[in-house]
């Protein structure tokens, strides 16, 4: 599959910049396979390993939703799937309380409040460019009664302390957000700068000082940026797949930021001062390769095994659920598009600095299972364009 550049913007200036860059780096190969391990930040450091060797055990004090997830993965026949009566391209789910959930329809830019008791739903926000409307919505998190949603060049806020959620304002940004979290009155946002209207000098400066996560006040005032990203070597086409396509989460009790780039096998832990504290490496992870042609500024996805960090879900003061999605090419099948799909689930204890393997899901029809969401209290399966809630059989 071919991926073209960022909308072909600022064409002449960008082309001039990279012609100059190419002339000064004639010795560099014009076609490379990315990512390169040495360019992954801290790849050669010592890491805490996340693998399938240490299995999860239920005991008092563990998260209830993790205990339920572990039981479901081990004995799915003891559970049933309850269909939610709604049509949406679900990209994220948040539990508001025992009866209500928020669904983010990322394709149609809709924020939907759904009552799982009576199957009634209402739109909280719809597609548009005005206040309280969504465009290119990506990610959302919940703190107390507030929802923070990554929108185009802004973070939209919704107040959910009444019977229904309502728009409560926005934080304007100078970059495009892809994932976010909240700490006190500050947002930590993973994203990339906009290429629109940028000149050669500005682009060069941004590439040389590239950081992954940007901290801003709710007022929009910039605080700082942190997180060493993948070394792109001034190749802006590599920002989207290896820098901005990631996840950032916050553990309030531990005052730690959890950062991951979805296509890379490491998870980074930063403290309140934005200093790197620890790294975790996912052992059972295929780092998928892409072919990058410098001269044409094009990326091609290469058929092969590849994994992706699908979700990071804080479940209590010290732990987070890590969900890994892996496609494995079937060696005995002549069709290069035939893959085996597997979701792996890990409980990572950031206080004890260890991990536990909960189990896996291997659907017979990979294309049918599109996503899995775990909230603070529920498990949802999104398959065949339909959302299901996992419930215990009576």
BELZIZI-V388807 format. One record per residue. N is the residue number from 1. SS is DSSP state (H for helix, E for strand, L for the rest). PSI is psi in degrees with one decimal (none if undefined). Layout:
N;SS;PSI
N;SS;PSI
This chain:
1;L;137.7
2;E;136.2
3;E;118.8
4;L;173.8
5;L;177.3
6;L;74.9
7;L;19.6
8;L;36.3
9;L;155.8
10;L;47.2
11;H;-53.1
12;H;-46.6
13;H;-40.2
14;H;-41.7
15;H;-41.9
16;H;-42.4
17;H;-45.0
18;H;-20.7
19;H;-44.4
20;H;-41.2
21;H;-40.9
22;H;-37.4
23;H;-32.9
24;H;-5.1
25;L;48.7
26;L;-24.3
27;L;-15.6
28;L;140.6
29;L;141.7
30;L;-17.6
31;E;123.4
32;E;158.1
33;E;126.0
34;E;153.1
35;L;158.0
36;L;130.5
37;H;-41.0
38;H;-17.9
39;H;-6.7
40;L;123.2
41;L;129.1
42;L;23.5
43;L;-38.1
44;L;6.7
45;L;172.7
46;L;138.8
47;L;157.6
48;E;128.1
49;E;131.4
50;E;115.3
51;L;-173.3
52;L;8.0
53;L;-39.2
54;L;111.2
55;E;156.9
56;L;139.5
57;L;134.4
58;L;129.7
59;L;161.8
60;L;138.9
61;L;-18.0
62;L;156.9
63;L;133.4
64;H;-41.1
65;H;-32.1
66;H;-38.7
67;H;-43.8
68;H;-42.9
69;H;-43.0
70;H;-42.4
71;H;-40.6
72;H;-41.1
73;H;-33.2
74;H;-34.8
75;L;69.4
76;H;-22.4
77;H;-15.1
78;H;0.7
79;E;160.5
80;E;162.0
81;E;118.6
82;E;120.0
83;E;133.3
84;L;132.5
85;L;70.8
86;L;148.7
87;L;116.8
88;L;151.8
89;L;87.6
90;E;123.6
91;E;-13.4
92;E;151.5
93;E;136.3
94;E;134.4
95;E;127.5
96;L;-41.9
97;L;-167.8
98;L;-17.4
99;L;-26.3
100;E;141.0
101;E;155.6
102;E;132.0
103;E;130.1
104;E;113.0
105;E;97.8
106;L;-27.4
107;L;-42.0
108;L;3.7
109;L;62.1
110;E;139.9
111;E;119.3
112;E;129.8
113;E;127.1
114;E;131.1
115;E;113.5
116;L;-9.8
117;L;-41.2
118;L;4.1
119;L;30.7
120;E;147.6
121;E;158.9
122;E;148.3
123;E;124.9
124;E;-36.8
125;E;147.2
126;L;175.4
127;E;135.6
128;L;177.3
129;L;0.1
130;L;177.4
131;L;130.8
132;L;3.5
133;L;161.8
134;E;146.3
135;L;124.0
136;L;45.4
137;L;141.1
138;L;-50.8
139;L;157.1
140;E;150.8
141;E;162.3
142;E;133.3
143;E;115.2
144;L;-124.6
145;L;6.7
146;E;142.2
147;E;132.2
148;E;125.1
149;E;125.6
150;E;117.5
151;E;179.0
152;L;114.7
153;L;24.4
154;E;166.7
155;E;120.7
156;E;141.2
157;E;140.3
158;E;134.5
159;E;123.0
160;L;33.5
161;L;-4.6
162;L;-164.1
163;L;-31.7
164;L;157.5
165;L;147.6
166;E;147.9
167;E;135.6
168;E;11.9
169;E;-178.3
170;E;157.6
171;E;115.0
172;E;141.9
173;L;159.2
174;L;19.0
175;E;173.3
176;E;116.5
177;E;144.2
178;E;-27.0
179;E;154.1
180;E;162.6
181;E;171.0
182;E;136.3
183;E;107.3
184;L;-122.8
185;L;21.0
186;E;145.4
187;E;136.2
188;E;120.5
189;E;127.6
190;E;129.0
191;E;-170.3
192;E;155.6
193;E;154.1
194;L;140.0
195;L;-5.9
196;L;125.6
197;L;9.6
198;L;142.7
199;L;176.1
200;H;-46.2
201;H;-42.8
202;H;-42.0
203;H;-45.3
204;H;-43.0
205;H;-42.0
206;H;-39.4
207;H;-36.6
208;H;-25.6
209;L;30.7
210;L;128.1
211;L;159.7
212;L;-42.6
213;E;134.3
214;E;131.4
215;E;124.8
216;E;149.4
217;E;160.6
218;L;-22.5
219;L;-15.7
220;L;-8.0
221;L;129.7
222;E;136.6
223;E;-57.7
224;E;175.5
225;E;147.3
226;E;171.9
227;L;105.9
228;L;121.2
229;L;177.1
230;L;137.5
231;L;103.9
232;L;-9.8
233;L;47.3
234;L;17.0
235;L;95.4
236;L;-20.1
237;H;-16.7
238;H;-3.9
239;H;-50.3
240;H;-51.6
241;H;-28.2
242;H;-0.8
243;H;-61.9
244;H;-20.8
245;L;84.2
246;E;-164.6
247;E;141.5
248;E;131.4
249;E;163.7
250;E;134.9
251;E;99.7
252;L;-42.3
253;L;-34.1
254;L;-9.7
255;L;48.8
256;E;140.3
257;E;133.1
258;E;121.9
259;E;135.4
260;E;146.4
261;E;122.8
262;L;-31.7
263;L;1.1
264;L;151.9
265;L;10.9
266;E;150.6
267;E;131.6
268;E;137.4
269;E;122.6
270;E;147.8
271;L;-174.8
272;L;-22.9
273;L;9.8
274;L;27.6
275;L;140.3
276;E;126.2
277;E;-40.6
278;E;156.1
279;E;145.6
280;E;140.7
281;E;130.2
282;E;115.8
283;L;-46.3
284;L;73.1
285;L;124.5
286;L;114.7
287;L;102.0
288;L;140.0
289;L;147.2
290;E;147.2
291;E;123.4
292;E;123.1
293;E;106.5
294;L;-48.2
295;L;-39.8
296;L;-8.2
297;L;51.5
298;E;145.0
299;E;136.7
300;E;129.8
301;E;127.8
302;L;132.9
303;L;131.1
304;L;-180.0
305;L;138.7
306;E;147.8
307;E;166.3
308;E;134.0
309;E;104.8
310;E;-46.2
311;E;148.0
312;E;117.1
313;E;105.0
314;E;132.0
315;L;-18.3
316;L;-162.9
317;L;-30.5
318;L;-13.6
319;E;153.1
320;E;144.6
321;E;129.3
322;E;124.6
323;E;123.2
324;E;129.9
325;E;125.1
326;E;132.0
327;E;123.6
328;E;124.6
329;E;134.1
330;L;115.3
331;L;-24.1
332;L;13.0
333;L;131.8
334;L;-19.9
335;L;115.4
336;L;-13.1
337;L;4.9
338;L;119.5
339;E;158.9
340;E;130.6
341;E;137.7
342;E;135.2
343;E;126.6
344;E;143.1
345;E;128.4
346;E;138.7
347;E;115.5
348;E;121.8
349;E;103.2
350;L;-15.4
351;L;-49.2
352;L;-7.3
353;L;54.9
354;E;168.3
355;E;160.0
356;E;136.2
357;E;121.6
358;E;-33.2
359;E;-172.3
360;E;162.4
361;E;127.9
362;L;88.7
363;L;143.1
364;L;-35.0
365;L;96.4
366;H;-37.7
367;H;-18.6
368;H;-32.6
369;E;111.1
370;E;-28.6
371;E;162.5
372;E;130.7
373;E;134.0
374;E;121.8
375;L;-168.6
376;L;-17.1
377;L;-9.5
378;L;162.3
379;E;131.1
380;E;138.3
381;E;126.1
382;E;107.1
383;E;148.0
384;L;40.7
385;L;24.8
386;E;138.0
387;E;131.5
388;E;145.6
389;E;132.2
390;E;122.3
391;E;149.7
392;E;135.8
393;L;138.1
394;L;none
